[in-house]
Amino acid sequence: MDLAALLRALASEKRLRVLDWLKDPEAHFRPQTDGDRVRDGVCSLFIAEKLGVSPPTAAEHLRILAQAGLVKPKRIKQWTFYKRDEKRIAEVKRVLAKAI
């Protein structure tokens, strides 16, 4: 586990909000034309809209989360959808609990 990448990913309030929203995507994001919000993830454009940032800024936040293994990207047509990697998040919680 790359602890530095993980801590970098968790060091942003915006990224923490995204992780929180993705726990329950149906409650936090409007319906999508392509992809199921739960099964496939949420379109990066919807995430950018909710964060109040430009799509490139959201893409950078999502790239950092993906590099840390906290979210999984999935391409559908020309869009990228993101969902939490619950197995990895549970592993991270265990590692951080031991470190404290």
C-alpha contacts under 8 A as a table, 3 or more apart, distances in Angstrom:
res1	aa1	res2	aa2	distance
2	D	5	A	5.52
2	D	6	L	6.29
2	D	68	A	7.31
3	L	6	L	4.97
3	L	7	L	6.05
4	A	7	L	5.21
4	A	8	R	6.08
5	A	8	R	5.05
5	A	9	A	6.14
5	A	64	I	7.69
5	A	67	Q	7.14
5	A	68	A	5.46
6	L	9	A	5.13
6	L	10	L	6.32
6	L	65	L	7.99
6	L	68	A	4.95
6	L	69	G	7.99
7	L	10	L	5.07
7	L	11	A	5.98
8	R	11	A	5.12
8	R	12	S	7.52
8	R	64	I	7.84
9	A	12	S	6.57
9	A	15	R	6.84
9	A	64	I	5.73
9	A	65	L	5.46
9	A	68	A	6.49
10	L	13	E	7.71
10	L	15	R	6.71
10	L	16	L	6.30
11	A	15	R	7.86
11	A	16	L	7.99
12	S	15	R	5.26
12	S	16	L	6.29
13	E	16	L	5.06
13	E	17	R	6.17
14	K	17	R	5.06
14	K	18	V	6.33
14	K	51	L	7.09
14	K	61	H	7.84
15	R	18	V	5.03
15	R	19	L	6.30
15	R	61	H	6.23
15	R	62	L	7.60
15	R	65	L	7.23
16	L	19	L	5.13
16	L	20	D	6.21
17	R	20	D	4.99
17	R	21	W	6.11
18	V	21	W	5.10
18	V	22	L	6.09
18	V	47	I	7.35
18	V	51	L	7.89
19	L	22	L	5.18
19	L	23	K	6.59
19	L	84	R	6.86
20	D	23	K	5.40
20	D	24	D	7.67
21	W	24	D	5.88
21	W	25	P	5.97
21	W	28	H	5.82
22	L	25	P	4.87
22	L	28	H	7.72
22	L	41	G	7.94
22	L	42	V	7.72
22	L	83	K	6.23
22	L	84	R	6.24
23	K	84	R	7.07
24	D	27	A	5.62
24	D	28	H	6.61
24	D	38	V	7.89
25	P	28	H	5.13
25	P	29	F	5.61
25	P	37	R	5.99
25	P	38	V	6.39
25	P	41	G	7.76
25	P	42	V	7.05
26	E	29	F	5.68
26	E	30	R	7.02
26	E	31	P	7.56
26	E	37	R	6.52
26	E	38	V	7.21
29	F	42	V	7.61
29	F	46	F	7.00
29	F	47	I	7.98
29	F	50	K	7.94
31	P	37	R	7.39
32	Q	35	G	6.60
32	Q	36	D	7.14
32	Q	37	R	7.19
32	Q	42	V	7.95
32	Q	43	C	7.70
34	D	76	I	7.32
35	G	39	R	7.68
35	G	40	D	5.54
35	G	41	G	7.17
35	G	42	V	7.81
35	G	76	I	7.10
35	G	81	F	7.84
36	D	39	R	5.32
36	D	40	D	5.16
36	D	41	G	6.49
36	D	42	V	7.70
37	R	40	D	5.75
37	R	41	G	4.59
37	R	42	V	5.06
38	V	41	G	5.49
38	V	42	V	7.69
38	V	83	K	7.51
40	D	74	K	6.87
40	D	81	F	6.53
40	D	82	Y	7.22
40	D	83	K	6.89
41	G	73	P	7.88
41	G	74	K	7.54
41	G	81	F	4.95
41	G	82	Y	4.49
41	G	83	K	4.30
41	G	84	R	7.94
42	V	46	F	6.87
42	V	47	I	7.07
42	V	81	F	4.82
42	V	82	Y	5.18
42	V	83	K	6.50
43	C	46	F	5.41
43	C	47	I	6.60
43	C	79	W	6.66
43	C	80	T	5.84
43	C	81	F	4.23
43	C	82	Y	6.50
44	S	47	I	4.97
44	S	48	A	6.15
44	S	55	P	7.28
44	S	58	A	7.07
44	S	59	A	6.96
44	S	62	L	7.99
44	S	79	W	7.45
44	S	80	T	5.99
44	S	81	F	5.75
44	S	82	Y	6.84
45	L	48	A	5.02
45	L	49	E	6.15
45	L	55	P	6.02
45	L	58	A	7.96
46	F	49	E	5.01
46	F	50	K	6.21
47	I	50	K	5.22
47	I	51	L	6.08
47	I	58	A	6.97
48	A	51	L	5.12
48	A	52	G	6.02
48	A	53	V	5.31
48	A	54	S	5.99
48	A	55	P	5.36
48	A	57	T	7.61
48	A	58	A	5.04
48	A	59	A	7.94
49	E	52	G	5.14
49	E	53	V	6.46
49	E	54	S	7.54
49	E	55	P	7.90
50	K	53	V	7.91
51	L	58	A	7.68
53	V	57	T	6.13
53	V	58	A	6.34
54	S	57	T	5.26
54	S	58	A	6.30
55	P	58	A	5.05
55	P	59	A	5.99
56	P	59	A	4.91
56	P	60	E	6.34
57	T	60	E	5.21
57	T	61	H	6.50
58	A	61	H	5.10
58	A	62	L	6.11
59	A	62	L	5.04
59	A	63	R	5.93
60	E	63	R	4.99
60	E	64	I	6.29
61	H	64	I	5.29
61	H	65	L	6.39
62	L	65	L	5.01
62	L	66	A	6.02
62	L	71	V	7.70
62	L	82	Y	7.90
63	R	66	A	5.03
63	R	67	Q	6.06
64	I	67	Q	5.11
64	I	68	A	6.32
65	L	68	A	5.21
65	L	69	G	6.35
65	L	70	L	5.38
65	L	71	V	5.85
66	A	69	G	4.87
66	A	70	L	5.71
66	A	71	V	4.92
66	A	72	K	5.96
66	A	73	P	7.06
67	Q	70	L	7.66
68	A	71	V	7.93
69	G	72	K	7.05
69	G	85	D	6.97
69	G	88	R	6.47
70	L	84	R	5.96
70	L	85	D	5.36
70	L	86	E	7.67
70	L	88	R	6.26
70	L	89	I	5.98
71	V	82	Y	6.20
71	V	83	K	5.35
71	V	84	R	4.28
71	V	85	D	4.99
72	K	82	Y	5.56
72	K	83	K	5.49
72	K	84	R	6.22
72	K	85	D	6.03
73	P	80	T	6.28
73	P	81	F	5.58
73	P	82	Y	4.66
73	P	83	K	6.86
74	K	80	T	5.52
74	K	81	F	5.10
74	K	82	Y	6.34
75	R	78	Q	6.94
75	R	79	W	5.75
75	R	80	T	4.52
75	R	81	F	6.25
76	I	79	W	5.43
76	I	80	T	6.27
76	I	81	F	7.32
84	R	89	I	7.90
85	D	88	R	5.45
85	D	89	I	6.20
86	E	89	I	4.99
86	E	90	A	6.13
87	K	90	A	5.27
87	K	91	E	6.39
88	R	91	E	4.99
88	R	92	V	6.17
89	I	92	V	5.00
89	I	93	K	6.20
90	A	93	K	5.11
90	A	94	R	6.39
91	E	94	R	5.16
91	E	95	V	6.31
92	V	95	V	5.10
92	V	96	L	6.07
93	K	96	L	5.20
93	K	97	A	6.01
94	R	97	A	5.15
94	R	98	K	6.37
95	V	98	K	5.30
95	V	99	A	6.34
96	L	99	A	4.99
96	L	100	I	6.40
97	A	100	I	5.49
